[in-house]
Amino acid sequence: MAVNIIFRKFYHTMPEAVEVTYENEEQIAQYINSVYKDVTERLKSKREYDFTDKTYDAAKTLKDMLSEVINTETRNAACQFLAGKLKYSEDEKEKIISKTGKEIQRGLLLFLYAEDAGQHKLIITKADDTSIIENGSGTLRNGVPKKKRVFKSFVVDVAKDADGNYVFTNLFIYDSMTSQSQYWWQDFLLLEEHLKNDQNTTRALQTINAKILNYVQKKSPADYHNLSHIVYATFNMDGEYDNEVFANDVIGNYQPVSTKVDIEELKRRATEMPSTGKFDPKFRKDVKAARSYKKETVELTDNIDLVLKAPTAQTMNDIRAYTRGGAKYIEIRTDKGYDRFHVPQNNPQL
């Protein structure tokens, strides 16, 4: 079933927030359909958000504004208001980042209301216009990389309750930036993250352990050892987690020791993890949460425990087990520990 675009509106936010109209309706319809497809396909890298009680200057929440966007009688004013709010949010953000020589990625603001397979969706998206459509005419330009089409998107499912009021569920954000732009989801849309970064980190690690590492351990202990180090080294570094990158690059480029380890099966399992593990496909890693999740306490004697904060390759390489004269020992390479326990020859007391 074809997607039914119920309405669409275009706005520029530079130099002022103004509505834009185009003459070439046929090619604009092509552009709208391509943007809709681009947005919905990119939702595999989405992040879920929740409404807040915050209000705009008009003392209205985002829910109020979305209802007015859909309502034909209030649509024009609501869309114009939100376009003005985006311009303000972009201008404020640019004041900050301009000090570092950066600038906001400006583009075309689109409001799309569509019916797709019986489900109504409202989309607010910021897209590239100058690279794709001629201003005023709406004529499409050729040779433009598709990946440049959409910068940021907000997608929400729309229904009505028994009283005829609009109900909004499944709030998702897509952002082409490595990290989600705070001015877009917080300042412009007044949203909050459904899951915090530490929650996403813990859930992702739990799922990787259950779906990837435990599976590999049954096939090949050597590959389990190698992949464990790779996984926890990845989460021990600050930065963005992208499940698509993890599946295709981290897992996809791994060279297994054993032929029993099927990389394509691991990639399939990794791709499904956000759904099975209930975490966002894209989030900022919380190193503290990662270390806390994997922290392992090993009992050495009745009076001594060894705490492993993260089983990275470097950590494990610093520990060596050996026997001497029938007794078992472990040896740990450590500057701090040496300074604490080293006993000078002329002072036998600690």
N, C-alpha and C positions, 0 to 999 in steps of 0.2 A: 504494500500500500504506500502511495506517494505521501510525502510530508505535506501537510496543508499549512501554509504560512497565513495565519489569520490577520496579522498586521505586522508592519515593520516601520520603524522611524530611524532617521539618521541625524546625527549631530556632530558638528565640529566643536572643539573646546578651545581652539586658538584662532584668532586672538581673543574672541569672545565665544560663549556658548550659544550657538545658533543652529537652528534646524536646517538641514540640507535636503534639497530635492534634486532629482535627476530625470532627464528626459528619456533616455533609452530604457524603457521599462523592461523590454525583453532581456537585455544583458544584465540589468540590475537584478532581475529574478534569478538569472544564472548565478550571479555573485552571491545572492542571499542563500540559495540552496547550497553553494559550495562552502559558505561560512558555517551554515547549520551543520553540514556533514563534518567539517573540520572540528567544530566545537564538540560534537557528540563523540567523535572518534578519539579526541584528545582527553576525554574524561577518564581514560584508563590511568592517566597521571593526575587525577583529581585529588582534592582534599575536601573533607566534609566540614561544614561550619554550622553554627546555630545562631538563631536570632538572639538579640539582646533587648533590654528595655530602654536602651539609649534612644534619644529622639533627635530629629533635625531641628533647625531653627523654627520650623513651622509647628513644633511640638507634636510631630508625627513620627511613628516608628517606621522601620523599613517595611514591615508588613502593611502598614497603612498606605505607604507610597506604592507598593506593588499592586495593591488592590485598585488604587487610583490609576495606575498605568494601564491595567486591563480594562477598566471601565471607560466606555467610549466618551462619556460626558466629561470626565476629568483627565483623560489621557494626555492631551496636549500640555496642560499645565504641569502635570506630574513629571512627564518626560523632560520638559524644559527645566524644571526645578532640579532634577537629578543630574542633568547635563551641567548645570551651573555648579552643583555640589562637586562633581568630578573635577571641573576646572579649578575650583578652589583647592581641592585636595592635591591636585597635581602642582599647582603654583606653590603651595606651602612646602611640599616635598622638594620641589626644585630649588627653593631658597636654601635648603640644607645641603643637598648634594652638589650644588653648583660650586661650592667651596672646594670640592675635590676634582673639579673639571668635568663633572658628569652632568647629564641632563635627562629629563623625563622623556620616554618614548611616546611621542604624541601620535594620535591617530583618529580614527573615526569611531564614534560611539554609536552602537546599534542596539535598538530594542526590538526583539523578535518574540512574537507569541505564536506558537505553533501547536498543531495536533499531529502526533506521531504514534501510529498503532493504538489509537484510542486514548492516549495519554497527552494531556496538555502540558506544555513546557513554556516557561518564560525565561528568556535569555537576555542578559545584558552583557554585551561584549565590546571590547576595545580592539579594533582591527586596523590593519594597514590599509590606507586608502590611496595615498599618492602613488604607490607602486602598482596598484591594481586597476583603479577606475579613474577616468578623467573627471576632474571637478566639473560639475554642472551637467555634462552630457551623460555620464554614467557608462561611457564606452569602456569595455574591458581592454586592458593592455596585455600583450602576449609576453611569454618568457619570464614570468615572475615566479620564483620558487614558492611552492605551496606552503612551506613551513613558515613563511613570513606573513601569512594571511591573518592569523589571530594572535594577539598579544596576551589578552586576559579575558576570562569569561566567568560569569556567574550564571548558574543554571539551577532552576528550581521547578519541581513538579507542582501543578496547580489542579485543585479540585474544588468542589463546593460542598458545604455541609447541608444538613436538613433545612436550615434557615436561609439558605442561599448565599451565605458568606463564603468568601474565598478561603481555602485552606492551602497552605504552602508546606511542602515536605521535601526531604532529600535536597538539601542545599549544598551545592558543590561549586568549588572554585578551580579553574584551570589557570595557570600562569606560565608563560613561556620563559620567565626568568628562572634562574637556578633556584632561588628561594622565593616564596610567596611574598608579593609586594604588600607590605602592611598598609600603605596608604589606600590600596584598592579595597581590601576586605574589611579593614578596621575603620579608617577615616571616611571613606566614601560609602560603604555599605553597612557600617555599624554592626559587623558580625563578630563572633568569637569562635575560636577553634573548637570543634567538637571533641577532639582528643588533643591533649597537650603533647609536647614533644617527648617528654619522659614516658608517657603512656604508650605512644606509638613505638618508641624504641624498645620498651620491654615486650610489647606484643609481637613486634617483628622478630626479636630474638627468640621468643618462645616458639613462634611458628617455624622459624628456620631450624631450630633444634628438633622440633617434632617432625617436620615434613622433609627436611633435607639431611641433617646430620645423623639422626637416628637411622634413617633409611640407608645412608652410605655406610654407617658403622656395621650394619649387618652384611654388607657386600665386601667391604675392604677396610680393615682397621687402619692401614697406612693412609688411605685416602680420607678417612674420617679425621685422622690426626692432621693432615695437611689442610683440609677444608676448614676445620675448626680454627686453626691459626689464621687463615685468610679472613674468615667471617669476623672474628673478634678483633683482628687488626683493623678491619674496615670500620667497625663500630667504635673503635678506640680513637678514631680521628674525627675531629670536629668537622662539620659540613653537612651538606644535604644528602639525604637518602632518597634514591629514586629506584623503585622496585623494578622498573623496566631495565634500567642500567644494571642492577644487581643480577637479574635473570640472564640478560643477554651478554654482558661483559664479564662480570665476576664469575658467574657459574659457567657461562658459555665458553669462556676462554680458558677454563681450567683444564689441565692435562692430567687425566687420571693415571694412577699407577697400575690399577687393575682393570682388566678388560670387562669385569663384571659391573663396573660403574658406567651407566648409560647417561651421558651428558644431556642428551635430548630429553630424557625422562626427568632429569633434575631441573632443566629449564622449564619444562611444563609445570612441575610442582612449584617452582619459584614464581612463575607467572600467576598462579592461582592463590598465592599466599595472602594478599590483602583481603580477598573475599573470605577465605577459610579462617584467617587469623583476626579478622575484624580490625584492621589498621589501615591508615591512609597510605596510598601508593607512593606519596611524596611527602617528606617532612624533614625537619632539621634534627639530626642525631643529637641525643643527649648523652654525652660521654660518661657523665656520672651515673646515669641510670644503667648504661651498658656495663660499666665496671661492677656496679652493685649486683646486677643480674647474674653475672658470671663469677662473682667472688666465691672462691672455694676454700674451705678450711680442711687441711689435711692433718690428722693426728699423727705426730711423730713419736711421742712418748706420753706417759701419763701426765707429764708436767709441761710438755711443749707442743704447741700447735703451729703449723705453717699456714699462713693466709695468702692465697694466690688471688690478687685483685683482678687480674686478667691473664688468661692463658695464651698470650701472644708468643710468637716464635722466639722473640728475644728473651722473654721471661723463662720459657722452658729451656733455652740454651744456657741460661745462667745457673741451672741446677743439674748436678750430676750425681748419680748413685754408683757406689762401688763397694767392694768388700776388701777387708784387710785383716789377716790373721784370724779368719773365720767370723769376724764381726762385720755388720752391715753399717754403712755410713751414707750420708748425703753431703755433698759439697755445694756451696752456694757462692757465686762470685758477687761480692758486694763491698763497696767502699764504706758505706755507713755502718754496716754490720762489723766490718773489720775494726773500725775505729772504736766501736762499743766494746767488743770482746777481746781485742788484742791485749795480751799481757806482756809488758816489757820484762826482759830477763832479770833486771835488777829490782823488780817490784811484782812479786808473785800474786799480790792481791788485786782484785778487780777494783 
